[in-house]
């Protein structure tokens, strides 16, 4: 059986390109341009899915990208929306959320249990006994969700693009297209976007049996196409509204971020269902869904149906149904006055009975509950919302089209900051105060009359053009008297329920009443308790009815209930789209290729790529062994690490010294040229942020280093303070321009001396000093810095020469047993030296007094950042103290980890910040925060390991090398 | 100058392309990446070329403009703009008081500036390590629409303006100039980001059917 009808003018299918696909094991024929739903419906397949909670059979509802009970999987993608997803030849799809297929879903029994599963039941049921919660949680998690995540989903790059325009128009219906043409006429660059495959909005389906309005569409599209100022984008939705009028357009191939100077929202409105028992059966659908099936896809929605309506649109639907030969049994109008005489007569002229002040009391399902057998009509009082169940009439039919009103597609207006008001003349929320540069037109603006919508689009465009500085005549939209397009309360209560408000989550009228009774009578609370609007359609067909029900329960006007918050994205958006290409900038040192070629195991250190350690080709060595060997090389011969990642900043100018004195805690005014000082940076609260070295290069020029991860932050903070203090200082961030390496170990001087004429002796270059000389033919700064070893040289050269110098040193050190070492060994080496790392051994609350850095803080200076706070802190007792500790000799127990807690009498006293086994010392050493009274050398404290074991640690002095001299004590 | 000391910051990122390398201003760089006809077609459609090896000179400070003017340079008047000198040396004004000078081959300007003493307060020579690329082709704006939030098809780069913006997450300086009679985009970024930016831009360029071209496509290296 096929429901495909004769070719319709403007249909979206290509009958020249038939195709076949599999649905639940059944071969189905469709055409290019069909959606999954239209092809299935044309093939007489009406069960398109199962509902989320009760596993009820569902068919078409909106046919407008929020039929969330008709979601499919093709084995790769899941939750494919059948109502909008195009069919493809050979596609093999199944409905999600079923066991055993959509017709024989084994979970359909849940529907029979529904009286025992009201909303919120699991909140109240499964929280005790507590011991059973994991069991229930597992069951609920398995039952919840739609579709299965495909963990083998291929990485398909969805590039993000940027686009710019003067005016972005969201919605290419009558208002949007009219706005686009008007704006483009003013010379403005216009982008119009529509989520449908083709532009036109309701001009492509809402014909009331007469397609003359399609002429308007043809004319509009001709104008758009011929205007070079207009870019029309279809099959993409505006996902959200962000600052500076940034609107991401989400298409199949990715996101385009549009920056517009003005935005016109002409997004239309979502049709809303009346609520009555069994309004969810396959065959019951929105009037506009039926119209779309007919006119876009040439599919007959049903053979014999009724139209239930609470506005004039149901009459238009009835005329469209009749025009293709559907036997319309009745138009059931919930309103007491019905439609205007002319429209009602037009329907009656087709032989369709019209029943005003009537409703569908319930739909009678077929015996298998997979379709419609009849409807039960009853008198209805639309003021009291009362159905007279004592006087019912049964009308046999196989489908229902329903129209109760519209909810504005105003999500982006809300996100833009629009203040909305409830307009009783149209029974919907409309914009009251729009943000600057944002305009609304058409149905979303409460304008429903055909001519008025066209004018409203032009009006919005004229206002946008004026906003952008164009001189343009004002367009006035005359007020059109017409019946409200929406019904204030299209709800029919039924003692047996199953009158669904939210089709995503199977929420019935009684669920709202119960929620209100339990105190969840605020729209936000009700949303969370009932989950209304929290399903994949995000309340597009349910929020408005929920608000109306709550207003009725609380006896408040609708505007007092308000709406829930609209957040991006407007539709669920694939993570891959959000990720885009996944730009992930990395910085590479000049020596990177050498590290890679020589077994460097590269890791991300912030934005930098650094070798953690070196794994030589042909050798099998654990990371731990490699690190220990690298560290031993430094202690016994020589090792070299790539330190290019250090922040390097030149500070120069007449006020350079004054600047450093204010910026850092130390003193620099008497520092000699060639000397370095530790540069400790605090924040205003006295918290340690960074430490580096400040070398005086010239009288008014310093070369300052920072921690690798802090270079940008420190430089930015320097720039800010230079301006703030008004000092004559120029800053240059040389982090990327200079390559640096540290050669350390007893042989380091000898190695280096072979490559330079400079005198590197202790006398000529004592610890903490710097000299500038040629090294391997390159201008270099050579500094004595004892961070990882007592004898170590930091070598700074231009980046472009970094690799050359590195190679020369490695070659020169070959005979001395030189080894490269990575960041892991560096951490161990500095630990052995007793040097803490800021941000690793300290946290966002640590001040210098707690981290034995008092000597670096010159409180007698007139000012430095954080000094005021330190003065206050100094008067208080310390909360914690960073200490060096060792575990017992030959410790063989469970190794504590960083962040393991220091516990005393069951109380937390601190935590381990660094810990490592040192092969050189043959001892486990570390840093920990402890209580101040535990901080003196010789004190012991207990560390609780991951398994809960307690490990004894002893506080010792730094550096740890005395352990070698004193028999490990 | 010893020829094996300096390397282009993007050299290792270019290695998979197996370029013909040569030395430009003492820096090892990719001279040619494909044969001339292929490079020409890439140039027409969409191409990227590493010109990090060009000599550059940086200077900064409140008196930098005065110092450069004394060295007979014509400076851009507006902030964030650029101008050309007699031998087509580029002078970029980066913000208010910082300048970047880049010379083509056969110019001595950078050497002359390096040799000039700075005996004046408020002038500071800046060591540069730029990765520098030329992007050309009719699809260039498509490439930029994927990596840059600024509308480069508009007037952002008109009238010798330059923009300091972010491309694929990296801070860059960007301008459009006529080079060898054709409009091209110039990009400078911190050299440590060079390999990443090169790989990222080249990846997208190749998706559009374009590719990399060598230094000698623009500059005859002797």
Interface residues (C-beta under 8 A of the other chain):
Chain A: X159 X160 X161 X162 X163 X164 X257 X259 X581 X583 X584 X585 X586 X587 X588 X589 X590 X592 X593 X596 X608 X644 X650 X652 X653 X654 X700 X728 X730 X732 X734 X735 X736 X737 X738 X777 X778 X798 X799 X800 X801 X803 X804
Chain B: X2 X4 X5 X6 X7 X8 X9 X11 X12 X13 X15 X27 X60 X61 X62 X121 X122 X124 X126 X127 X128 X129 X145 X146 X147 X148 X149 X150 X151 X153 X154 X168 X169 X170 X190 X191 X192 X193 X194 X195 X196 X197 X200 X204
